[in-house]
């Protein structure tokens, strides 16, 4: 049951009252787990599997009524916007036009008072939040275009240019920090409540990130990219009984050799954060850790690709060494070979 599918009078489900009611429903039903889809911001095709960040939460899930309770919004202002009230589906275009405008009003009100919790949140999450908020602010500044089309000095993060634009876009950077502060705070309250009712939350981690993401822009060495930061190969899966030409997902692939030399730091940080957000989490496309399908980025479908060796048990040993025992569920979709089954057994 994804957050987006909960009833929501402002166009989408949120971390608000209806989510708490759903926890109550689960408890009454004798359930002990609630599985959600990825909570990351949606990217291409409004998909959370093409997200602009592996760490950020979707600002659309911030509950407006809760912001009203904090006097950051007025209910009349929320109601003055034209929301699509077709409860059978989400109108992402409507949300895109209206949600950030409402949240900007909340932010302007938020700025009027000092908030120590906000400053603490920024410091605590600095390792990913700074990069994300700067990325989003620059992206907004250039009309939402892909970072590969930015000026070269910003694509390659030349220090003087980056310092200059950080000063210029400070208010927007703070706005994106604020959105994450509120999304994380509201999610934490919901998770605490769920746990108090003996409901554990199973999260969902896409194995890949979107190409146009803060992760790729901020640490391109983690990915198989050329000197212009374009992907050499992209992710997908080969032709099968479901798809005649396979599936061309287009996500950049990891440079597992580089990640190994770096003790899988990017992944360890990601899983550490996931362990705080969720009680258990499912890693989508688990078989990709054994071997993954690589398609030349010039290909127009997934017919011609190669299976490449993934990091295997070495990666999971590093996870266990750094994070101890974390509760992970492996997704069993895909072409499952003996070596995938062996990895499943070795990892437990």
GUGU-888173 format. One record per residue (C-alpha): residue in three letters; y, z, x. Coordinates in steps of 0.5 Angstrom, whole numbers, padded with zeros to 4 digits, always signed. Layout:
N
AlaYZX...
***
This chain:
348
Unk+0000+0000+0000Unk+0006-0002+0004Unk+0013+0001+0003Unk+0016-0006+0001Unk+0011-0006-0005Unk+0013+0001-0008Unk+0018+0001-0014Unk+0025+0000-0012Unk+0032-0001-0016Unk+0035-0004-0010Unk+0030-0010-0009Unk+0025-0007-0004Unk+0021-0001-0004Unk+0024+0005+0001Unk+0022+0011+0004Unk+0025+0015-0002Unk+0023+0018-0008Unk+0018+0013-0010Unk+0014+0014-0003Unk+0014+0021-0004Unk+0011+0020-0011Unk+0006+0016-0009Unk+0004+0021-0004Unk+0003+0026-0010Unk-0001+0020-0013Unk-0006+0020-0007Unk-0007+0027-0007Unk-0008+0028-0015Unk-0013+0022-0014Unk-0017+0026-0008Unk-0015+0021-0003Unk-0013+0023+0004Unk-0011+0017+0008Unk-0005+0012+0006Unk-0005+0006+0010Unk+0001+0002+0011Unk+0003-0005+0014Unk+0007-0006+0020Unk+0014-0002+0019Unk+0018-0006+0024Unk+0024-0011+0022Unk+0021-0017+0019Unk+0022-0024+0023Unk+0021-0031+0022Unk+0018-0032+0015Unk+0020-0025+0013Unk+0014-0023+0017Unk+0013-0016+0020Unk+0008-0020+0025Unk+0014-0024+0028Unk+0018-0018+0029Unk+0025-0017+0033Unk+0022-0010+0036Unk+0016-0007+0037Unk+0019+0000+0036Unk+0025-0001+0031Unk+0024+0001+0024Unk+0026-0004+0018Unk+0033-0002+0016Unk+0031-0005+0009Unk+0027+0001+0008Unk+0032+0006+0009Unk+0033+0009+0002Unk+0040+0008-0001Unk+0040+0014-0006Unk+0038+0019+0000Unk+0045+0016+0003Unk+0048+0018-0003Unk+0046+0025-0003Unk+0049+0026+0004Unk+0055+0023+0001Unk+0055+0017+0006Unk+0055+0012+0000Unk+0057+0013-0007Unk+0052+0011-0013Unk+0057+0006-0016Unk+0058+0002-0010Unk+0051+0001-0009Unk+0050-0001-0017Unk+0056-0006-0016Unk+0052-0010-0011Unk+0048-0016-0015Unk+0041-0014-0013Unk+0035-0018-0015Unk+0031-0014-0020Unk+0025-0018-0021Unk+0020-0013-0019Unk+0014-0018-0018Unk+0017-0020-0011Unk+0022-0019-0006Unk+0028-0023-0005Unk+0029-0023+0002Unk+0035-0027+0002Unk+0039-0023-0003Unk+0037-0017+0001Unk+0040-0020+0007Unk+0046-0022+0004Unk+0047-0015+0001Unk+0043-0009+0004Unk+0047-0009+0011Unk+0054-0010+0007Unk+0052-0003+0004Unk+0049+0000+0010Unk+0055-0002+0014Unk+0059+0002+0008Unk+0055+0008+0010Unk+0056+0007+0017Unk+0063+0007+0016Unk+0063+0014+0013Unk+0058+0017+0018Unk+0063+0015+0023Unk+0068+0020+0020Unk+0064+0026+0022Unk+0061+0029+0029Unk+0053+0029+0028Unk+0049+0032+0034Unk+0043+0030+0031Unk+0045+0022+0032Unk+0047+0023+0039Unk+0040+0027+0040Unk+0036+0021+0037Unk+0040+0016+0042Unk+0038+0020+0048Unk+0031+0021+0046Unk+0030+0014+0044Unk+0034+0011+0050Unk+0028+0007+0053Unk+0028+0002+0047Unk+0034+0004+0043Unk+0039+0001+0048Unk+0036-0005+0049Unk+0034-0006+0042Unk+0041-0005+0039Unk+0045-0009+0044Unk+0040-0015+0043Unk+0042-0014+0035Unk+0049-0014+0037Unk+0049-0020+0041Unk+0045-0024+0036Unk+0050-0022+0031Unk+0056-0024+0035Unk+0053-0031+0036Unk+0051-0032+0029Unk+0044-0030+0029Unk+0041-0035+0034Unk+0035-0034+0038Unk+0037-0031+0045Unk+0034-0037+0048Unk+0041-0041+0046Unk+0045-0035+0048Unk+0050-0037+0054Unk+0046-0036+0061Unk+0049-0030+0063Unk+0047-0026+0057Unk+0040-0029+0057Unk+0039-0027+0064Unk+0042-0020+0063Unk+0047-0021+0069Unk+0050-0014+0069Unk+0058-0016+0069Unk+0057-0020+0063Unk+0053-0015+0060Unk+0057-0009+0061Unk+0063-0013+0058Unk+0060-0015+0052Unk+0057-0008+0051Unk+0064-0006+0051Unk+0067-0011+0046Unk+0061-0010+0041Unk+0061-0002+0042Unk+0062-0001+0034Unk+0056-0006+0032Unk+0051-0003+0038Unk+0053+0004+0034Unk+0051+0001+0027Unk+0044-0001+0030Unk+0043+0005+0033Unk+0045+0009+0026Unk+0040+0004+0022Unk+0035+0007+0027Unk+0037+0014+0026Unk+0037+0014+0019Unk+0030+0010+0018Unk+0027+0014+0023Unk+0030+0021+0020Unk+0027+0018+0013Unk+0020+0016+0015Unk+0019+0023+0019Unk+0021+0027+0013Unk+0016+0022+0009Unk+0011+0023+0014Unk+0012+0031+0014Unk+0011+0031+0007Unk+0005+0027+0007Unk+0002+0031+0012Unk+0003+0037+0008Unk-0001+0035+0002Unk-0007+0033+0007Unk-0005+0026+0007Unk-0006+0022+0014Unk-0002+0016+0015Unk-0005+0010+0018Unk+0000+0005+0021Unk-0001-0002+0023Unk+0001-0005+0030Unk+0001-0013+0031Unk-0002-0014+0038Unk+0004-0019+0039Unk+0011-0019+0038Unk+0016-0025+0036Unk+0019-0029+0042Unk+0026-0028+0039Unk+0025-0020+0040Unk+0029-0015+0044Unk+0022-0014+0048Unk+0022-0021+0051Unk+0029-0021+0052Unk+0029-0014+0055Unk+0023-0015+0059Unk+0021-0022+0060Unk+0016-0021+0066Unk+0011-0018+0061Unk+0010-0024+0058Unk+0008-0031+0060Unk+0014-0035+0060Unk+0017-0040+0065Unk+0024-0040+0069Unk+0028-0041+0063Unk+0024-0036+0059Unk+0021-0040+0054Unk+0013-0039+0053Unk+0008-0043+0057Unk+0003-0042+0052Unk+0003-0038+0045Unk-0002-0034+0041Unk-0006-0037+0035Unk-0013-0038+0033Unk-0018-0044+0034Unk-0020-0048+0028Unk-0026-0045+0024Unk-0028-0045+0016Unk-0021-0042+0014Unk-0017-0047+0018Unk-0019-0054+0020Unk-0013-0054+0025Unk-0013-0047+0027Unk-0007-0042+0027Unk-0001-0043+0031Unk+0002-0037+0031Unk+0007-0038+0036Unk+0008-0031+0039Unk+0009-0031+0047Unk+0003-0028+0050Unk+0002-0022+0055Unk+0002-0023+0063Unk-0004-0018+0063Unk-0004-0019+0071Unk+0003-0016+0071Unk+0002-0011+0066Unk-0004-0008+0070Unk+0000-0008+0076Unk+0006-0004+0072Unk+0000+0001+0070Unk+0001-0002+0063Unk+0008+0001+0062Unk+0010-0003+0056Unk+0004-0002+0052Unk+0003+0006+0054Unk+0010+0007+0051Unk+0009+0003+0045Unk+0003+0007+0043Unk+0006+0013+0045Unk+0011+0012+0040Unk+0006+0010+0035Unk+0002+0016+0036Unk+0009+0020+0034Unk+0010+0015+0028Unk+0003+0015+0025Unk-0003+0020+0025Unk-0008+0014+0026Unk-0006+0007+0028Unk-0010+0000+0027Unk-0009-0005+0033Unk-0009-0012+0029Unk-0013-0017+0033Unk-0017-0012+0037Unk-0021-0018+0040Unk-0015-0020+0044Unk-0016-0015+0049Unk-0023-0018+0051Unk-0021-0025+0051Unk-0015-0029+0047Unk-0014-0036+0045Unk-0008-0039+0049Unk-0005-0046+0046Unk+0000-0050+0050Unk+0007-0049+0048Unk+0008-0056+0047Unk+0002-0057+0042Unk+0004-0058+0035Unk-0003-0054+0032Unk-0008-0050+0035Unk-0014-0055+0036Unk-0013-0055+0043Unk-0013-0048+0046Unk-0017-0044+0051Unk-0020-0037+0051Unk-0017-0033+0057Unk-0020-0026+0059Unk-0016-0020+0056Unk-0015-0013+0060Unk-0022-0011+0057Unk-0024-0003+0058Unk-0019-0002+0064Unk-0013-0002+0059Unk-0016+0003+0054Unk-0018+0007+0060Unk-0011+0007+0062Unk-0009+0009+0055Unk-0013+0015+0055Unk-0011+0017+0062Unk-0004+0017+0060Unk-0004+0019+0053Unk-0010+0023+0052Unk-0015+0022+0046Unk-0011+0018+0041Unk-0014+0015+0034Unk-0014+0008+0034Unk-0018+0003+0029Unk-0020-0004+0031Unk-0019-0009+0027Unk-0025-0013+0026Unk-0023-0020+0024Unk-0023-0026+0029Unk-0029-0029+0033Unk-0033-0023+0035Unk-0037-0025+0041Unk-0042-0020+0045Unk-0037-0018+0050Unk-0032-0016+0044Unk-0038-0012+0041Unk-0039-0008+0048Unk-0031-0007+0048Unk-0031-0004+0041Unk-0037+0001+0043Unk-0034+0003+0050Unk-0028+0005+0047Unk-0031+0008+0041
***
